[in-house]
Amino acid sequence: MINKSKRKKAKKKIFLESLIVFFIAISPFLYKTYDYLPYDSNGDISLFGFTLGGNGFPDASTYLWFLTSKIVPLYLLIFWFLTSRDWWYHIIIIPIAMYAFQLFEVFYDSDHYIDTDNIWWIIPICMITIPFVYFIRIKLYDKHVHGIDLEAMEAELEELKAKGFGNKHKSTNNEDLEAPSISEELNTKLSTGNIENILKGLQNRLQNWLHLKL
């Protein structure tokens, strides 16, 4: 039963990966689809009883060119996001959102202008994604470059407190108070909470600036 389950999962994984590889391989041809479809005298496409017009563009060819120039990069970025194992892969959400909003604007916007206000729609996503990736970057840099593992330090401090080392030499006299250790100072200065407060201040200033601009 275990081998059968493993074979089933492996088969499913290979099928999905093959599907991804297939769509990546045909992406240049999908992008050029607008060059090879039959157009009538009005510039519309009539295929299998379905007619596609320009939808505000000069003709259907221009409309399809715009769609393929957004759809192809969009699904390639989605594949990259789903398969990436890099620590920064969450940042790929930003270009994905950009292409998605551009398509949304074409399909649902009431005016005849494109690529106008969608940049403002991406700002909230940037304000969430960029600090999140930055926090991950700080932890990795501190751990692998500076050799500072804040989580290990916190665990060590909690263990020492649990053993009673922090309460051994307490005194009401200020001269007898112990100075904070190096690990405690590093933990205070480089803690994610302090960095988060700084970034929240920047985020509030950015929101106020955008409010004034808009």
C-alpha positions in Angstrom: 0.0 0.0 0.0 2.9 2.4 0.8 4.6 1.8 -2.5 1.3 2.2 -4.3 0.7 5.5 -2.6 4.2 6.7 -3.4 3.9 5.7 -7.0 0.6 7.6 -7.2 2.1 10.8 -5.8 5.2 10.5 -8.0 2.9 10.0 -11.1 0.9 13.1 -10.1 4.0 15.2 -9.5 5.6 14.1 -12.8 2.3 15.0 -14.7 2.1 18.4 -13.1 5.7 19.2 -13.7 5.4 18.0 -17.4 2.4 20.3 -17.8 4.4 23.2 -16.5 7.3 22.4 -18.8 4.9 22.1 -21.7 3.4 25.6 -21.1 6.9 27.1 -20.6 8.1 25.5 -23.9 5.1 26.8 -25.9 5.1 30.3 -24.4 6.8 32.0 -27.4 4.2 30.5 -29.7 1.3 31.5 -27.5 2.7 35.0 -27.4 2.6 35.1 -31.3 -0.9 33.6 -31.6 -2.3 36.9 -32.7 -0.3 36.7 -36.0 -1.7 33.4 -37.1 -5.5 33.7 -36.5 -8.0 34.4 -39.3 -9.3 38.0 -39.4 -12.3 39.2 -41.4 -12.5 42.5 -43.3 -13.5 44.4 -40.1 -10.4 43.2 -38.3 -12.4 40.8 -36.1 -11.7 37.1 -35.5 -14.4 34.6 -36.4 -13.5 31.1 -35.1 -15.8 28.1 -34.4 -18.8 30.4 -34.5 -17.3 32.8 -32.0 -16.5 36.4 -33.0 -13.8 38.4 -31.1 -13.7 42.2 -31.7 -11.2 44.9 -30.7 -12.8 45.6 -27.3 -11.7 49.2 -27.5 -8.5 48.5 -29.4 -8.1 49.4 -33.1 -8.7 45.8 -34.1 -8.8 42.2 -32.7 -5.1 41.6 -33.6 -4.0 44.5 -31.3 -6.3 43.3 -28.6 -4.9 39.8 -28.7 -1.4 41.2 -28.8 -2.0 43.1 -25.6 -3.7 40.0 -23.9 -0.8 37.6 -24.8 1.8 40.2 -23.7 0.2 40.1 -20.2 -1.1 36.5 -19.9 2.2 34.8 -21.0 4.5 36.6 -18.5 1.7 36.2 -15.8 1.6 32.4 -15.9 5.4 32.1 -16.3 5.7 34.2 -13.1 3.1 32.0 -11.3 5.0 28.9 -12.3 8.2 30.5 -11.0 6.5 31.4 -7.7 5.1 27.9 -7.2 8.3 26.1 -7.9 11.0 28.5 -6.5 12.9 27.4 -3.4 14.8 30.7 -2.9 14.2 32.7 0.3 13.1 35.7 -1.6 10.4 34.0 -3.7 7.6 35.9 -2.1 8.7 39.1 -3.9 7.5 37.5 -7.1 4.0 38.3 -5.9 4.6 41.9 -6.9 5.1 41.4 -10.7 2.3 38.8 -10.6 -0.1 41.4 -9.1 1.0 44.0 -11.7 0.2 41.8 -14.7 -3.1 40.6 -13.0 -4.2 44.1 -12.4 -3.4 45.1 -15.9 -5.6 42.3 -17.2 -8.3 43.2 -14.7 -8.3 46.8 -16.0 -8.8 45.7 -19.6 -11.7 43.4 -18.8 -13.6 45.5 -16.2 -12.6 49.1 -16.5 -15.3 51.4 -18.0 -13.0 53.9 -19.7 -10.8 53.4 -22.8 -7.5 53.9 -21.1 -5.1 51.1 -20.0 -2.1 50.9 -17.7 -3.1 54.0 -15.9 -4.1 53.6 -12.2 -3.1 50.0 -11.7 0.2 51.0 -10.2 -1.7 52.4 -7.2 -3.4 49.0 -6.7 0.0 47.3 -6.3 1.2 49.6 -3.5 -0.7 47.8 -0.7 0.8 44.5 -1.9 4.3 46.0 -1.9 3.8 47.3 1.6 3.1 43.8 2.9 5.4 41.8 0.7 8.6 43.9 0.9 8.8 44.1 4.7 8.1 40.4 5.0 11.0 39.5 2.6 13.2 42.1 4.3 12.6 40.4 7.7 13.6 37.1 6.2 16.7 38.7 4.7 17.7 40.2 8.0 17.5 36.9 9.8 19.5 35.0 7.1 22.2 37.7 7.0 22.5 37.9 10.8 22.7 34.1 11.0 25.0 33.2 8.1 27.1 36.4 7.8 27.3 37.8 11.3 26.8 34.5 13.1 23.9 36.0 15.1 21.1 33.5 15.6 18.5 35.6 17.5 16.1 32.6 18.0 18.9 30.6 19.5 19.8 33.5 21.8 16.3 33.9 22.9 16.0 30.2 23.6 19.3 30.3 25.6 18.2 33.3 27.6 14.8 31.7 28.4 16.7 28.5 29.5 18.9 30.6 31.8 16.0 32.4 33.3 14.2 29.1 33.9 17.2 27.9 35.8 17.2 31.0 38.0 20.5 32.5 36.9 18.8 35.9 36.3 17.6 36.1 39.9 20.8 35.0 41.7 22.5 38.3 42.4 19.5 40.7 42.5 20.0 43.7 44.9 18.2 46.9 45.7 21.5 48.7 45.5 22.1 50.2 42.0 25.8 49.4 42.2 25.0 45.7 42.5 22.8 45.5 39.4 24.2 43.3 36.6 25.0 44.9 33.3 23.2 43.4 30.3 25.1 40.7 28.4 26.2 41.1 24.8 23.6 38.6 23.7 20.9 40.6 25.4 22.1 43.9 23.8 22.2 42.2 20.4 18.8 40.7 20.9 17.4 44.2 21.8 19.0 46.1 19.0 18.5 43.6 16.2 15.2 42.1 17.3 12.5 41.8 14.6 10.1 43.8 16.8 12.3 46.9 16.7 12.9 46.6 12.9 9.1 46.1 12.5 8.4 49.3 14.4 10.8 51.2 12.2 9.2 49.8 9.0 5.8 50.5 10.3 6.8 54.2 10.8 8.1 54.3 7.3 4.8 52.6 6.1 2.7 55.3 7.9 4.8 58.1 6.4 4.3 56.6 2.9 0.6 56.3 3.5 0.4 59.9 4.5 2.5 61.0 1.5 0.2 59.0 -0.9 -2.8 60.5 0.8 -1.5 64.0 0.1 -0.6 63.2 -3.4 -3.9 61.6 -4.3 
